[in-house]
Amino acid sequence: MRKLISPSQAQEAIFQMLARSPSIDCPIDQCAGRILREHVRADRPFPPFNRSMMDGYAIRAAEIDVSGTFKIIAQAPAGAPELTLGNEPSVCAEIMTGAVVPSDADCVVPYEVTRQIDETHMQVIHPKDHAAGDFIHAYASDRPTGEVLLAPGIRIGSREIAVAASCGCKTLLVSAKPSIAVVSTGDELVDITATPAAHQIRRSNDLMIDAALKRRDLPAAQLAHLPDEPNACQAQLQALIAQHDLIILSGGISMGKKDYIPAALDALGLHCQFHGVAQKPGKPLGFWSHPECAVFTLPGNPLSTLTCWHQYVLPALDHFMGHDSPPIPPQLSLEAPVKARDDITIFLPVSRKANNIASAQPANNSGDLVRILQSDGYIELPPTQEKGYPAGKSFDFHLWY
Amino acid sequence: MRKLISPSQAQEAIFQMLARSPSIDCPIDQCAGRILREHVRADRPFPPFNRSMMDGYAIRAAEIDVSGTFKIIAQAPAGAPELTLGNEPSVCAEIMTGAVVPSDADCVVPYEVTRQIDETHMQVIHPKDHAAGDFIHAYASDRPTGEVLLAPGIRIGSREIAVAASCGCKTLLVSAKPSIAVVSTGDELVDITATPAAHQIRRSNDLMIDAALKRRDLPAAQLAHLPDEPNACQAQLQALIAQHDLIILSGGISMGKKDYIPAALDALGLHCQFHGVAQKPGKPLGFWSHPECAVFTLPGNPLSTLTCWHQYVLPALDHFMGHDSPPIPPQLSLEAPVKARDDITIFLPVSRKANNIASAQPANNSGDLVRILQSDGYIELPPTQEKGYPAGKSFDFHLWY
């Protein structure tokens, strides 16, 4: 490891060195969750006509007299062209929600406040309660033609799909997904299908990272395992770097005699942006890059891997795809005082309780995978000269994926 | 519409009538985001051996004398079988993180606090700083064999995948995904690929719901559009009901002359659990069911559709799949006072600001699709005898998908 840097310096270094993913055309029904890379403009006014907001009758408000009686002369269902009421006074059209208001009507009176007198007449119950404009969603009142409705850099959710569909977008320009390899290391690890010997354990970090990626709709293109042997390790890394945009590696990056990864990345011509962050868990975190590929080296203990994935890799993936305005995280306040350090940032697993309360769920150690199940996410405790932070103090909360 | 019921009565009625989805075996690498339907137990202790937590040296703590010197007699890399130090005094094994601690060692001393004297000797710098147990993740200290690690009903995230992989689960029993049809209605709607006439608009609700479903990994099996004509409408509905577990329908359920859906569902033998909820937006919400199919009828205005999807359909999907412990929602407090009603619940679009503040983003009307883009989700304002709720009052917040 080199000189320790702070978590915010680490994130800045990652953002600076990451390329921006190319953009591609995507069918609109496949765009949910992706990052938009174009402007979507209103191709017509919103709404495109005077639209009835209720089921009832379209009238001319000035014609409501003491009797409140109108003759029903037409039907205006949704989907029918615009009508006119014409020159006869005190006539109305029966109208449905979403239908075009007749060109010479200016008020919609809902069924609920009328009485049907006979087949061709209705009466407004409280004549004084109605005015021009009532229940008419007026032409262009929401947005004029040409106005930007959706801007590049947003994540496309259900609302954005609806707006784009309304504007006739059959495809949208979105960020291409990066090709990601998830790589584990460590000769103590055996495949999930194997029966481990007493001194072995099954591999789980790679599946954990792949699952977290899948929950962001970014499944890994390849899962690989590197042996604890320098030449074989370097050769495999070289092939992976040539094939993928991003490599997320866990283990093999600490001070152990078998931690060949840093030297292998250096030898392959990647530049070490940092190796070692003033944080717990995850101190040995590193980041290597060259113009075609970026490599995150996450510490191999499960809690360290998980925390570094959420704190560094996830924002980096968003940044890579041009999503630069992530949502504001919720804040949780401490249920009880917690210890902190004056030299490092602590990422503390917590469970989320009612009323935005965070209950600390510290792991016994960063290898304690099962204990993490009791937390819902983590909060970030920056270094402090105090012994720790008091109950009630609030911190940004990040949910585990 | 029938008698209005409260939002909580509506949710209860839905939960009571919904079937429970069958469970299926799923390969572990496809389980992210799904609902677990079995117990996962530890097949070995966690951890399965005395595991070194650091790179350094494994020693017998009682042998640290004033000099702190030890002879290095062995290497203990991760993945190698258990060693013994043997009978010679003041010897140690160089050990890597994740390796098995020698059977007769009881303390790991990290490199950082040692000095290498020569090729075969190291010195502990502060002899008094170390004790038996240091940096050893003890055998079975996290969990014994057979203990339940994962219980049915949880949503499987990255941590659960890691735990299941550690236990050798190649597949997991999870809830089958329901077959869902998303159905729009309304003769004013044309396909996204068509050029709408002046009185028409493009269909967007069905794509909006499908996108929201896709963001939950539950893509619709079929999208359909019903005409505003009773016989054709009923025949198409019958076919859809026969083919799908759930139908999410938007539009055609209000009081309009062309709102044929309620009668068609009744005629097809489905039972109306409710039709009409004391809420805004979304008053005409309805729910029909029979043993093989449940039909949500959402009002067709985009904000109504979206709100009802989040408030009713999403929890119902979780319930259908056996996920009965949804996460606690964050609470946001009002930035400014808001009006409320004494008779209905208001679902208010809000944007989320820093420090858990909710800024109201009311729509001009429930047809105002574009305005919804300025909100991040909504809060639920129950009826109150007061004029409204004061600034600072907190409410559960639900993010738009």
Interface residues (C-beta under 8 A of the other chain):
Chain A: I28 D29 C31 A32 G33 A42 R44 F46 P47 P48 F49 R51 M53 D55 Q75 P77 A78 G79 A80 P81 E82 E94 M96 T97 G98 A99 V100 Y111 E112 H137 S141 D142 R143 L149 L150 I156 G157 S158 R159 E160 I161 A162 V163 A165 S166 C167 G168 C169 K170 G186 D187 E188 L189 I192 T193 T195 P196 A197 A198 H199 Q200 I201 R202 R203 S204 N205 L207 M208 I209 D210 A211 A212 K214 R215 D228 G251 S254 M255 G256 K257 K258 D259 G300 N301 P302 L306 W309 P327 I328 P330 Q331 R352 K353 A354 N355 N356 N364 N365 S366 G367 D368 L369 V370 R371 I372 L373 D376 S394 L399 W400 Y401
Chain B: I28 D29 C31 A32 G33 A42 R44 F46 P47 P48 F49 R51 M53 D55 Q75 P77 A78 G79 A80 P81 E82 E94 M96 T97 G98 A99 V100 Y111 E112 H137 S141 D142 R143 L149 L150 I156 G157 S158 R159 E160 I161 A162 V163 A165 S166 C167 G168 C169 K170 G186 D187 E188 L189 I192 T193 T195 P196 A197 A198 H199 Q200 I201 R202 R203 S204 N205 L207 M208 I209 D210 A211 A212 K214 R215 D228 G251 S254 M255 G256 K257 K258 D259 G300 N301 P302 L306 W309 P327 I328 P330 Q331 R352 K353 A354 N355 N356 N364 N365 S366 G367 D368 L369 V370 R371 I372 L373 D376 S394 L399 W400 Y401
